[in-house]
């Protein structure tokens, strides 16, 4: 394991992947499950997060029971079209094209296909990787860590010109967010679950793994976005998700 990684070139486009819909009992609220692809102008292809495990596209009810997920919410729609291979295909890519995988954190709706890219190293928070297993969920089923080359994040780092990885523990021990600069769009802040939705700020991040840390990093992310006039893409925003541009379309 090491912390040194450098992308070739600059980000030149970014796509949002649609990994399906989930209803959280609290609220209730319907949320989109997202991942991201960032391509650089030198040919690197970065994949951030992989959605639910494939078993949810085969039989969501059985998978929910197996993972004891029903206490939190229910899958509304996870189909084969919402799995990473199909989402990548919308962009003209295959899983073999991925040159770097990034785990924003390891909850069940982000980590489902983490093992599916043996050619790609994994960038992840050191705090998350130090756990005996990925966080996954509270059921009897659990994932093991894939045998990969892990690049560990201890603090904010820059992995390429215009690509910043921001260390934001709070929602999870090793939560990451991302700042990406695109030629036309400018700066884009991908909050992931560091800020799942705008209203979470007013709610003071209730229910987070570490509320104080979540508030601290939520505030600094929004301040950074304001400073750079960044487009903010939230992790699970019921308001933003329906109209958010998704694959096969790109932010450029």
C-alpha positions in Angstrom: 0.0 0.0 0.0 1.2 3.5 -0.8 -0.1 7.1 -1.2 1.7 8.1 -4.4 -0.4 8.4 -7.5 -0.5 10.9 -10.3 -2.9 11.1 -13.2 -1.7 11.7 -16.7 -3.1 15.0 -18.2 -5.9 17.1 -17.0 -9.6 16.2 -16.6 -11.5 17.1 -19.8 -14.9 15.6 -19.2 -17.0 14.1 -16.4 -20.1 11.8 -16.5 -22.6 11.0 -13.8 -23.5 7.3 -13.7 -27.1 6.3 -12.7 -26.9 3.3 -10.4 -30.7 3.3 -9.6 -33.2 4.7 -7.1 -33.6 4.0 -3.4 -36.2 5.1 -0.9 -34.9 6.1 2.6 -37.5 5.4 5.3 -36.6 8.7 7.1 -38.6 11.4 5.4 -39.3 9.3 3.4 -37.2 10.5 0.5 -36.3 9.0 -2.8 -32.6 9.3 -3.7 -30.5 8.5 -6.8 -27.5 6.3 -6.4 -24.6 7.8 -8.4 -21.1 7.2 -9.5 -18.8 9.2 -11.7 -16.3 8.8 -14.6 -13.6 11.4 -15.2 -11.5 11.2 -18.3 -8.3 13.1 -18.7 -6.9 14.5 -22.0 -4.1 12.0 -21.8 -6.3 8.9 -21.7 -6.7 8.1 -18.0 -10.2 7.0 -17.0 -11.2 7.3 -13.3 -14.2 5.6 -11.9 -15.6 6.8 -8.6 -17.9 4.3 -6.8 -19.8 1.4 -8.2 -23.3 1.4 -6.7 -25.2 -1.6 -5.1 -24.0 -5.2 -5.5 -25.3 -6.9 -8.7 -27.5 -9.2 -6.7 -29.8 -6.2 -6.2 -30.5 -6.1 -9.9 -31.3 -9.8 -9.9 -33.7 -9.9 -6.9 -33.8 -6.7 -4.8 -36.1 -8.2 -2.2 -33.9 -11.2 -1.5 -30.8 -9.1 -1.4 -32.4 -6.6 1.0 -33.4 -9.5 3.3 -29.9 -11.0 3.1 -28.3 -7.7 4.0 -30.9 -6.6 6.6 -31.2 -3.4 4.7 -35.0 -3.1 5.2 -34.6 -1.2 8.5 -33.1 1.7 6.5 -35.0 1.7 3.3 -35.9 -0.1 0.1 -34.6 -0.4 -3.4 -37.1 1.3 -5.9 -35.2 0.5 -9.0 -31.8 -1.2 -9.6 -31.8 -3.0 -13.0 -29.0 -4.5 -15.1 -29.0 -1.1 -16.9 -27.9 0.5 -13.5 -24.9 -1.7 -13.1 -21.4 -0.3 -13.8 -20.8 -2.2 -17.1 -24.0 -1.0 -18.6 -23.5 2.6 -17.4 -19.9 2.6 -18.8 -21.2 1.2 -22.1 -23.4 4.3 -22.5 -20.1 6.3 -22.6 -18.4 3.9 -25.0 -16.3 2.4 -22.3 -15.8 -1.0 -20.8 -14.7 -2.0 -17.3 -11.2 -2.8 -18.7 -10.8 0.9 -19.7 -10.7 2.0 -16.0 -7.2 3.1 -15.0 -8.0 4.2 -11.5 -10.8 3.3 -9.1 -11.7 5.6 -6.2 -13.9 4.6 -3.3 -15.5 7.7 -1.8 -16.3 5.4 1.2 -17.5 1.8 1.6 -21.2 1.8 2.3 -23.3 -0.8 0.4 -24.6 1.7 -2.3 -21.1 2.7 -3.3 -19.0 -0.4 -3.0 -21.0 -3.1 -4.9 -18.5 -3.7 -7.7 -15.3 -2.7 -6.0 -13.6 -6.0 -7.0 -14.6 -5.7 -10.6 -11.5 -3.9 -11.9 -8.4 -6.0 -11.3 -6.3 -3.9 -13.6 -6.9 -0.7 -11.7 -5.4 0.4 -8.4 -7.9 1.7 -5.7 -7.6 5.1 -4.1 -9.3 5.1 -0.7 -9.0 6.8 2.7 -6.5 5.2 5.0 -9.1 5.2 7.8 -11.5 3.3 5.6 -9.0 0.8 4.4 -7.8 0.2 8.0 -11.2 -1.4 8.8 -11.3 -5.2 9.0 -13.8 -5.1 6.1 -15.6 -2.5 4.1 -18.4 -0.9 6.0 -21.1 -2.4 3.7 -24.1 -2.7 6.0 -25.3 -4.3 9.2 -26.5 -7.7 7.9 -24.8 -11.0 8.2 -23.4 -10.7 4.7 -20.1 -8.8 4.4 -17.5 -8.0 1.8 -13.8 -8.7 2.0 -11.2 -6.3 0.7 -10.2 -7.1 -2.9 -6.5 -8.0 -3.4 -5.4 -4.7 -5.1 -2.8 -2.0 -5.1 -4.3 0.5 -2.6 -3.3 4.2 -2.6 -4.2 5.6 0.8 -5.4 9.1 1.5 -4.7 10.6 4.9 -5.5 14.3 4.0 -6.5 16.4 1.1 -4.3 15.6 -1.9 -4.0 16.6 -5.6 -3.7 13.6 -7.9 -3.5 15.6 -11.1 -3.7 19.1 -12.5 -7.3 20.1 -11.7 -8.2 16.9 -9.7 -8.3 17.3 -5.9 -9.3 14.5 -3.5 -10.7 16.0 -0.3 -10.5 14.1 3.0 -13.9 14.7 4.8 -14.6 12.2 7.6 -18.0 12.6 9.1 -20.6 10.6 7.2 -18.1 7.7 7.3 -14.6 7.3 8.8 -12.9 7.7 5.5 -15.3 9.8 3.5 -13.9 11.5 0.4 -15.1 14.4 -1.8 -13.7 15.7 -5.0 -12.9 18.9 -6.8 -12.5 18.6 -10.6 -11.7 21.4 -13.1 -13.2 21.0 -16.5 -12.4 23.1 -19.6 -15.9 24.5 -20.2 -17.8 23.9 -16.9 -15.0 25.1 -14.6 -14.8 23.7 -11.1 -17.1 20.9 -10.1 -17.5 19.8 -6.5 -18.6 16.1 -6.1 -19.6 16.0 -2.4 -20.4 12.3 -2.3 -21.9 11.6 1.1 -19.9 14.3 2.8 -23.0 16.3 1.9 -25.7 14.0 0.6 -28.2 16.8 -0.1 -28.3 20.6 0.5 -30.9 20.2 3.4 -28.4 18.1 5.3 -26.5 21.2 6.2 -29.5 22.8 7.9 -30.2 19.4 9.6 -26.6 19.5 11.0 -25.8 16.1 9.5 -28.0 14.2 12.0 -27.2 10.5 12.1 -23.7 10.8 10.8 -20.9 8.6 12.0 -19.3 11.7 13.5 -21.6 14.7 13.5 -19.0 17.3 14.5 -16.7 16.2 11.7 -19.5 16.1 9.2 -20.5 19.7 10.0 -16.9 20.9 9.9 -16.2 19.4 6.5 -19.6 20.3 5.1 -18.9 23.9 5.9 -15.5 23.9 4.4 -16.7 22.2 1.2 -19.4 24.7 0.6 -17.0 27.6 1.3 -14.5 26.1 -1.2 -17.3 25.7 -3.8 -18.4 29.4 -3.3 -14.8 30.6 -3.5 -14.3 28.8 -6.9 -17.9 29.3 -8.2 -18.1 25.5 -8.5 -21.0 23.5 -9.7 -22.0 21.3 -6.8 -23.2 17.8 -7.4 -24.5 16.3 -4.2 -24.3 12.6 -3.2 -28.0 11.8 -2.9 -30.1 14.9 -3.6 -33.8 14.2 -4.2 -34.2 17.7 -5.6 -31.1 17.6 -7.9 -31.2 14.1 -9.2 -34.2 14.0 -11.5 -32.8 16.8 -13.8 -29.1 16.1 -13.4 -27.3 15.4 -16.6 -26.2 11.7 -16.7 -24.5 9.2 -19.0 -24.3 9.1 -22.0 -24.0 12.9 -21.6 -20.9 14.6 -20.3 -19.9 17.7 -18.4 -17.0 19.1 -20.4 
